[in-house]
Structure formats: C-alpha cells, structure tokens
Amino acid sequence: MSPNGIGREAFWANSLAGKSGVGTISQFDASGHQVRIAGEVTGFDESLWVDAKERPHVGRVTPLARAAAAEAMADAGIDQHGMNRVQLREIGVILGSGGGSQAFTEEQYRLFHTGQFKQCSVYVIPTSTIGTLASEVSMHFGLRGFSHVVSTGCTSSTDALGYAMRMIQSGMIDCVVAGGADAPLAPLILRGFQMMRIMTQRWNDAPERGSRPFSRDRDGFVLAEGAWFFVLESRERALARGARIYGELAGYGSTCEAYHRVRLEECGEEPARSIAMALDEAGIPPEAVGYLQYHGTSTELNDRIETAAIKLAFGDHAARLPGSALKSMLGHPQGACGAAGVAAILLAMRDGIVHPTINLEEADPLCDLDYIAGSARKLQFEYAVANCIAFGSKNAALAIRRQV
C-alpha cells in the first residue's frame, strides 16, 4: 500500500516509471503549517478492511497493514479460511512500525481537550498501545502464532524482517507474515518534525519534486505513510508447497552508534558495520553485491554520511555499485521504509530492472556514487543489500539473495 500505487504491481510499475506519490496533504487541513506535502496512499478504500462500526476505534495504519498482509498472503497461496486451528498456530505475525496508531492517539487527545470526550474511543488504550497493531493483523486473519511489533524508528521493518528470519531459522515457527506499516500523518506529528528542522519547506507548490535524495539542493525529507508485507518461510517449506519464491533473506545486521537522538556520527562506521554483518552472515563478499537500496532520506546529514558508510562497507566496489533511493518517489514512510526497500529489491530481481532515484538533477559533491538518477535501468544481479538508518543511532541492513 504505497503512496505511488496501491497493490504490488501498481507500486512497481509506477516506481519504474519514476512516478512520485507525494502530494498536498488531504487528510487534514495543513494550510497553517510550513510543510503542506506528504506521501499519502490516495484512493485507498479503508471500508474493505475495517467496517464502519470498527473504524472509530482503530488508526488508519490498521487497514493499511491488513490490506498489504492480505495481498502478500494471497500471492503466497495462503488461504487462512481453509486452515484448522493447529495450522493457524503455525503462522506468526511480526511487523515494524515507528509510531503505530500514534495519529489515532493524537485525535483522541484532541477530542478530549476540546470537550468532546464522549466521542473518545472506548479502545483508546489498546489501540494506542503499539503492540496491538500486530494483533489487528492476527485477529483479522485468525493467525494464532506469535504476534509481535518491532519499533526501532526507521529501521523497524528491517529489524522485523531480520527477527522473522531468525525465528524461522531457530525452528520456533514455520511461517511468518512480516513487514512494515506506518501512518504518521497528523497535525502535531507534522509540527513535531518541523520543529526539528529536518523536513523540506521549499516544495509546497511542487510536491512531486520535494523528496530529493543526494541532490545538492535537498533540504529535508517528506513525511509519508504506507504498508509493505511478505510471507517468510524456510526454502524447503516453500518449495514443498509450490510457493512463488521472490528471493531469500540471507543475512541481517544491526548496530547502534550510541551517539545522539537524531544526528548521525560523521564517520559512518556503524552503518557500514551493520552491512558487513549482514554480508558476513550471508557468506557474500562485498564485491559480489550487484544492487543497493539506499535509506536516502533527503536530509543533508543522512545522505552524506550514508554515502560515506557505503564506501567504508564496500571499499573500491562502492564506486561501481549501482543503487537507488525509493524515498525519492514515496517520501519517508518512517518504520515501514525498510520493507518498502525490500519489496523494490525483490521485484527488481524478478524483472531484471531497477527503479531510478528521481529529482536528482545535480548531486551533492559529497554524494558521488551511482544513484541511478533519472530513469530505470536494466540490471541483473544475484545479491543486494537493503540499508536503513534510524533515530537513536540505530542501523540495520538485510542481505538478499536471488532465487532461481
């Protein structure tokens, strides 16, 4: 469920075409804000996933997550309606989200403090508890395995996929519905990001140009929402039941700089180390990696230091390593961004073509790698890395292997 396309194939076709999903905010009146643009999932019919009676008691992130999970499960050939209780116990849910239903909670406070407390939801506490988001997915599909949320900021869904991989490897569970979902579009959330001065304020009249990773004239990120989900299982189980295999999660790395709530350490060592950890687990030498999905937020600090980290992680190979930044077309969907990047990698592996980084007319001199600027590129590759960097000095990376 992406700002630039609802459904897997629409998302991918529009990404290859370089179509931006960033527009003027429509979910609330943002006219009094310095920033009035965001990546919204437009045309999404929430009523297909949450009925009218239930909708006042859940955040927008719930129908987004359910819709994405449903598409993943259908594509994987998993029909929960035909399963008995024992079979449903073999499927877990683990998702990453930076804020969960934080926008819902903000609305509950608004109702309370404007004297409309009788309109507050009876479920204000459970829905506002971030862990309940996984339960909303589990309950919708009747899945009875573990139901967990990983919330580590922007690395949330990358970490969720890494943990899902670990649980399958350990034999704890056979199958996991995993991914990321965030819907952080609300007045106070938007204001809070503005106060940190990390959002672009220059493109309110041309929203599609607002997200500009690695560009010399970038001045901040664009807030976004969305959900991207997958079905994970052991290769043997997938082959035995004839499932369509897009790729293999082969390695996972996570580090913390222990440096600052928001700023990145200039040296880039810990983001580089998380990539090295993922490659080491996968048994992949750096020079074998054929594509990189950048975190690429469009902030001056992130893009510059991420570029330095890639040079540390890949050495001389960095200059030859093509990569692109999906956020140039989506904005920044917070904790769901890692899952979005993994989706782009897997579909690129399937089709032999990678999406561009748009809005990169003139690169920052300190961002001097191959960001696949302008248009899609045909590219065959066996190995890829999805990179993420988060508030709180967190870093995470996944190494992905193509399956044939």
N, C-alpha and C positions, 0 to 999 in steps of 0.2 A: 504494500500500500504506500505508494511513493508520490511525492509532490509532482513528479513529472510523468506519472502514469499509474493507473490502478490495474493491478494484475501483472504477473511476471512478464508477459510478452510485450505489453504496452510500455512498461517501465524500461525494458531492454531496447525496444525499437526507438523510443524517444531519447534514451541515453546515447545510443549510437549516432543518432541524428543531431546530437548536441542541443536538444531542446530543454530549456530551463523550465522548472516548475515554480520559480519564485515569482510572486505577485504581490499586489497590495493586500494587506490583511483584511479579511472579510468576517472573521469570527467574532470580532468586537470592534468598537469604534476606536481606532488608533490615531485619530486626527490630532490629538493633543500630544502625541509622542514625537520625539526627534526621529525615531525609526518607525516607519509605517509599512515595511515589507516583511515577508516571511515565505517560507516554503510550506504551503498548505496542500493537503490532499483534497483537491476540489472535485465535486461531482460524486462524492462518496455517500452512499445511502446507508446511514447508520441503522435504519429500521430493519435491514436484512439481518442484523447481528445482535440487536438489542431491541426488545419490544417497547412500546410506548410507556407501559407501566413501569418497566425496569429502568428506562433511560435517566430519570432524575436522580437515580441512586448510584450511577457509575460515571466515571470520566470518559472523555472521548477516546482515550487510549485503549479502553476495553473493546469497543467494536473494531478498532483498527487492528488490535492484536488477534482477535478472533478471526477476522477476515483473512489475514495473512496466514495464520495457522491452518485454516481450512483449506486454502489453496495448496499449501505445502503437503498436507495430508492426502488430499485428493490426487495430487501429482505423484505421490509416493505409493499410491494404491492402498492406502489405509482407510478402511471403512469401519468406523467405530460402532456403527449400528448393527453390524453382523458379529460383534465380539461378545463373548461372555465375560463375567466379572473377573475371572482369572486372567484372561487375555488382556483386559483393560489395565490390570495391575502391572503389566509388563511394559507399559508406556508412560514415561515421565514427561514433565514439562519443566524447562528451565529457560528463563528469558532475562535479558538485560534491559534495564531502564534507568535512566538518570533521575527522573522525577516521578515516574508512575502517574498517579492521578493528582498531581500537585495542582493542576489548573482547576480541578473539581474542588479541592480543598479551599483554594482562593475564592471560588464562588460561594462556598458555604460561609466563609468569614464575611464576605460582602453582604449576604443576606442577613446574617446575624447583626452586623454593626449598622445596618440601615433599617432596623426594626422589623425585618421580615423573617424573624427567627422561626416562625411557624412553617415557613416554606423550606427550612433546612431539612436535609435528608435524614431519615432515621438511621441510615447506614453511613453517616459522616465519618465515624471512627474506622470501621473495617475498610471502607473504600479509600480513605486517606492513608491507611497503612500500606506501604508499598508492596509488601509481600503478598497482599491479596490479589494483585494483578495476575500472578501466575494461577491462582485459584480460579479466577474468572475464566481463564482458558481451560483449565482442567474440568471445571464444572460444566462448561458449555458442551464439551465433547465426551464427558464421562470418563476421563482418563484418571486412573487410580494409582499410578506410580507417584514418585515424589513430585512436589510442585514447588519450585524454588524461584526466587528472584535474585539476581546479582545486580547490585547497584554500586558501581565504581566510577560514576561520572561518564565521560565519553568513551571509556573502554568497556562499559558494562556488557554490551552484547558480544564483544570479542572475548571477554572473560567467560561469559555464559557458554559460548560455544566451546571454549577450552575446557571448562568444567564438565560439560556434557560428554566431551570426548574422553575425559579421564574416567567418568563413571561407567561408560561402556567398556573401556579398556580393563577396568577393575573387575568386571563381571557383576557389578551391582545391579544393572538393569540392561535390558536388551535393546530398547529403543527410546529415543528422546525427541520430543518436539521442542526445538530450540530456536532462539532468535532474539530479536530486539524490537522494542516498541516504545515510543515516546510521543507525547502530545503536549508540549510545554507552552502553547500559545495562550497567554492570558495577560491582562494589563500589568499586574505587579511583577510577574516574571519578566516581561519585556522591559519594564522600568529598571529592574534589578540589573539586567545585563547592560543596559545603557549606562547605569551608574559606574560600572567597571570600565567603561570606555573601550569595549572590545567589539562593538558592533558597528557596521558601516552605516553612516548617516548621509551619504552622498548620492544615493541612487533611488530615492523615493519616487522619482518621476520616470525611472527606467529600471524597474525591479529585476528584470531578467539579467541585467548587467551587474547586479550588486555583489554576487559571490565571485571573487576574483583570486583564487589561489595562485601564489607565486608571482603575481603581477606587481610591477614596480609601483603602481598606483593603488594597490589594495589598502583598505583602511579598517578592516574588521569583518567579522562573519555575519551571516544571515541566519536567524533562528528558523528552525523547521520542525516538522512532525513526520511521522511515518512508522511503518512496521514491515519487517522482513523476517521470514521464518523458514526453517528447514526441518527435515526429518533426518536424524542421525541414527545409525545402527552399525554394527560390525559389517565389514565387507562380506564375510561369509553368509551372514543372515540375509543381506540384501540380494546376493547372488542366488541364494536358495529359493527366494520367493519371486525372483524375476523382476526386482525393482529397477527403475531407471536410476543409474548412478551418474551424478554430475561431477563428482570429484571426491578426494579423500582429504580430510583434515589430518595432516601428517605430523604436525608439531605445534607447540604452544609455548610462548614465553611471556613472562610478566615481571616487571621490576618497579621499584619506586625510587625516585631521586631523593626523597625526604628533604625537599628543598623549599617549597613555597606552596601556598594555597592555589595560586593562579599561574604564576610565572614559571617558565621552564629554565632549567640550568643551561647556561650558554654552551657548555661543552658537548652536549648531546650524547654523552656516554651511556646513560641508562636506556633511552630509546633504542640505541644501537645494540645494547646487550640483550634486550628482550627479543629482538630479531635474531640475534646469534643463538639464543636459547632455543627458539622455535626451529631454526635450521638444524641445529645440533641434534635435537630430538628426532627430527625427520630424516636425519642422515643425508642432508642435501648440502653440498658445498655452495658457498655464496655465488660463485661464477656460473652455477647451473640454473639460477633463478632467471626466468625469462620475462617476468612482469611484476610490477609493484603497484598495489593500490595505496595511494598516499592518504594520510589523515587530512592534509591540505585544507585548513580551516579558513584561510584568507586573512588571518591576523599576521601582522608584521613579524611577531616573535615566533609563532608556531612554524610558519613556512620556512623561515631562515634556519631555525635550529633543526627542524626535521630534515632539511636538505643536508646539513652537516652530519646528522646522525646516520643518514643513508650512506654517506661517504665513509664514515667510520665502519659501518656494518659490512659494506661490500667492497671496500678498497678500490682498486683500479676498475673493477667491474661496474661501479656506480655510474661512471661516465657512459657506459654502453647499455645501461639497464633502462628500458622504457617503463614509464609508469604514468598514471593519470589520477586526477582528483575528482571523484564523483560529486563532492560537495559544490563544485562549480555550477552544477545544474540543480541541486536539491536545496542548497543551504545546509545548515548543520542540524540534523535530527537528534542531537545530543546522544544519549546512551544507545540509540538504535543504529548509529552510523557505522559501527564495525560490521554488523550483519548486512547492511546495505552494500558495503565494500566486498564482502564475501560473495554476495549474490552476483555482483558485477564480474568478479573473477570467474565464478563457475559458468556463467553464461558466455563469457569470452572464451573459455576453454571449449565449450560446446560448439561455438560457431566460428572460432578462429579469427576473431576480430575484437578489438578493444575500443572502448569509448574514449572520446577526447576530454581534455581539460578545456573548457570554454572560457571566454573573457580574458585570455592570456595573450594580449596583443604585444606587450613588451615586458619581458621578465625582469624581476629584480636581479641586479648583477650578482647578488649573493645566492640566488636561486638559479643555478646554472646547469641543471640536469635535464634529461629528456622527459618532459611532462606531457607529451603527445598533445601539443597545443593545436586547437582549431578544428580538427576533423578526425574521425575514426581511422584506425589503422589495422590492416590485416596483419595478424600475428599469431603464429603457432608457438605454444610453449608448454612445457611439461610441468614446470614448478612456478609458483607465485607466492608472494607474501602480501598479507593484509596488515597494515600498520595502523595503530591508534595511540593517541596521547591524550591524557585527561587532566582535569583539575586535581589538585592534591598530589602532584608529582607522579602520577601513575602512567605506566606504559604497558602496552600489550601488543602482541603480534601472533599471527597464525601463519604457518607454512602449509600450503595446499598443493596437492599432487593431482595431476590429471589422471583420469581413469579411462582405459580403452578396453 
